[in-house]
Amino acid sequence: MASPSSSITSISKGLPILSQSTVNPHAPLGKWLLTTSSLVFGMVHIGGVTRLTKSGLSMTDWKPLGSRPPITLDEWTVEFERYKQYPEWQQRQNMTLDEFKYIFYWEWGHRMMGRVVGLVYGAGWAYFTWMHRPKISADSIPKAITSAIPPGYQSRLAVLFAMGGTQGLVGWWMVKSGLGEDRFGDRNEIRVSPYRLASHLGMAVGTYSLLVWTGLGALSFPVDRYAMAAKEKSAETLSMLQQYTKNLSPNALRHAQKVRGGVLTTVGLTGLTILSGAFVAGNDAGNAYNTYPLMDDQWIPLEDMVDPNKVPKWRNVFETTATVQWNHRVLGTATALSAVGVAGFGLLHPMGRASLAVMGRSSTTPQVRRGLVSLGTAATAQMSLG
């Protein structure tokens, strides 16, 4: 086995992401997954613009394989007349054909990008499953690899494929909530169901998160799972992760576990904050209270938070403007404080100091420290933006 000094030198570098296919046979898969996640990231933002431009109900039918947009004046006229048969038109009767084209193109682009993402993912999955074979070099970890898909990852890829296909159905289910005949006569602005909007956004964020997690997992799989080559046959072989963990003191291990728990808590709070944001958008509650941290000069505007006409009462949590916005504010603040707190705890604690990394004994690797800095910075920026 390598000498203690050489082991410490290697460990002090942390647990790197291996993006070169000459070293990591799973790197092409990881890069493809992260590329796909960037497409999903872009699609979520286009969905946000579609929401802000009130374009979501402009397309009144859904075809699984998609279709081209209207081209000729006659085709646009037919599409516009179809739109006029649905509830939203009764509130937008001054809309011109050119204005309709604008909102139609946003919704059409959002839908077609979803199909592009599905095509990129499906084609890539098939390629890595049946066609791609890794090129093994002298630096590869390990040598006897026949597939770019790590052991146990096929089921995760299948779940991602199912989530992507389901997302289209959830999207149409959401749109239909704003097209029903029961919406004729609504005095308030015609909107899709906030529950279905939250489902649609939640599915998208879940898909994006699983893509990133799986992609990074593939890029770090050799570091985490494969045993490093030993110089002596009798020597114990450990992965880089196992080597790093074995080198830590009990106090450092406990600190690392607490940091991990704090990060997972922040992830959970982030997910809840995003879902609560969907209810803010779905109820058009974002501009109801324009001061922070007080709402109408109150910390908790109780009189506005319960509508006696909503039955059962739990609907106030998801449908009353004041309650929806208060929930989002509290969850957003809790998420930011959690993120900043865990970043500070991970970076400033004696067991997480960068100076210990020289000896390979820091509970936070260089990669983790960079991640904690990014987490704290992003949380502060997001709360300020909100």
C-alpha positions, 0 to 999 in steps of 0.5 A, spaced: 500 500 500 502 507 499 506 510 504 502 514 509 505 520 507 503 519 500 496 517 502 495 524 506 497 528 500 492 524 496 487 525 502 488 532 503 486 533 496 479 531 498 474 527 494 474 530 487 469 530 481 472 525 476 470 528 469 475 525 465 473 519 461 480 517 461 480 516 469 472 515 470 469 510 465 462 513 468 464 520 466 460 521 459 454 519 463 455 524 468 456 529 463 450 527 459 445 527 465 448 534 468 447 537 461 440 534 461 439 537 468 441 544 465 435 543 460 430 542 465 433 548 469 432 552 463 425 549 462 423 551 469 425 558 467 421 558 461 415 555 465 416 561 469 415 566 464 409 563 461 406 564 468 408 571 468 406 573 461 399 569 462 400 564 456 399 558 460 391 557 457 393 559 450 393 552 447 387 549 449 388 542 446 394 537 448 398 532 443 403 527 446 408 528 440 406 535 439 405 539 433 407 545 429 404 552 431 400 555 426 403 559 420 398 562 415 393 567 417 387 562 416 391 557 421 392 563 426 384 565 425 382 558 427 386 557 433 384 564 435 377 562 435 378 556 438 381 560 444 375 564 444 371 558 446 374 557 453 373 561 460 379 566 459 377 569 453 371 572 457 376 576 461 381 578 455 376 580 450 380 586 447 386 581 445 388 582 438 390 576 434 398 579 435 397 579 442 394 572 442 400 570 437 405 572 443 402 568 449 401 562 444 408 562 442 410 562 449 406 556 451 408 552 445 415 553 446 414 551 453 411 544 451 416 543 445 422 544 450 419 539 454 419 534 448 426 536 446 428 534 453 425 528 453 428 526 446 435 528 449 434 524 455 431 518 452 436 517 446 442 518 451 439 513 456 438 508 450 445 510 447 449 508 454 445 502 455 446 499 449 451 502 444 456 506 449 462 502 451 468 505 456 475 506 453 479 503 459 486 506 460 492 505 464 489 511 469 482 508 469 479 506 476 478 500 476 480 497 469 474 491 469 468 496 467 464 494 461 458 499 461 458 507 463 452 506 467 455 505 474 452 498 478 445 500 481 444 506 476 439 503 471 433 503 476 435 510 477 435 512 470 428 508 469 425 513 475 427 519 471 424 517 465 418 515 468 418 522 471 419 526 465 413 522 461 409 523 467 411 531 467 407 532 461 401 529 463 401 533 470 402 539 465 396 538 461 392 536 468 394 543 470 392 546 464 385 543 464 383 546 471 383 553 467 379 550 461 373 547 464 366 550 463 365 551 470 370 556 470 365 561 466 362 566 470 368 567 475 369 574 477 376 573 479 382 572 474 382 565 471 387 561 473 389 554 473 388 550 480 394 552 485 394 545 487 396 542 480 401 548 479 404 546 485 404 539 483 407 541 476 413 545 479 414 540 484 415 534 479 420 539 475 424 541 481 424 533 483 426 531 476 432 536 476 434 535 483 434 527 481 438 529 475 443 533 478 444 528 484 445 522 479 450 526 474 454 528 480 454 521 483 456 518 476 462 523 476 464 521 483 462 514 483 470 511 483 472 516 488 466 513 493 465 506 491 471 503 487 477 500 491 484 504 490 489 499 487 494 497 493 501 496 491 502 489 496 497 483 494 496 483 502 494 490 503 487 492 504 484 496 499 479 502 500 476 507 496 478 514 497 472 516 501 473 510 505 480 512 506 478 519 508 473 517 513 478 512 516 483 518 517 478 522 521 477 523 528 471 521 532 470 528 533 471 530 526 466 524 524 461 527 528 461 534 526 461 531 518 455 527 520 452 534 523 453 538 517 450 533 513 444 533 517 444 540 516 444 540 509 439 535 508 434 539 513 436 545 508 434 541 502 427 539 505 426 547 507 428 549 500 423 544 497 417 546 501 419 553 500 419 552 492 412 549 493 409 554 497 411 559 492 407 555 487 401 557 491 403 564 492 403 564 484 397 560 483 393 565 488 396 571 485 398 573 492 405 575 491 403 583 491 398 583 496 403 585 502 409 589 499 412 590 506 417 586 509 418 583 515 411 586 517 405 584 513 400 590 513 404 593 520 403 586 523 407 580 524 401 575 523 395 578 520 390 573 523 384 577 521 386 576 514 389 569 514 382 565 515 376 566 510 370 563 514 367 562 507 372 556 506 370 550 508 373 545 510 378 550 514 384 547 512 383 550 505 386 557 508 393 554 508 393 553 501 388 558 498 387 565 502 392 570 500 395 572 507 396 565 509 399 563 503 404 569 503 405 568 510 407 561 509 412 563 504 415 568 507 416 564 514 419 558 510 423 562 506 426 565 512 427 559 515 431 556 509 435 562 509 437 561 516 438 554 515 443 555 509 447 560 513 447 557 519 449 550 516 455 553 512 457 557 518 457 551 522 461 547 517 466 552 515 468 555 522 467 549 527 474 547 529 473 540 526 472 543 519 478 548 519 481 548 512 488 547 516 486 540 518 486 538 510 493 538 509 493 532 514 487 529 511 483 530 518 478 536 516 471 534 517 470 538 510 473 536 504 475 542 499 469 540 495 465 541 501 467 547 503 466 550 496 459 547 496 458 550 503 460 557 501 456 557 495 450 554 499 450 560 504 451 565 498 445 563 494 441 563 500 442 570 502 442 572 495 435 568 494 432 571 500 434 578 498 431 577 491 425 575 494 
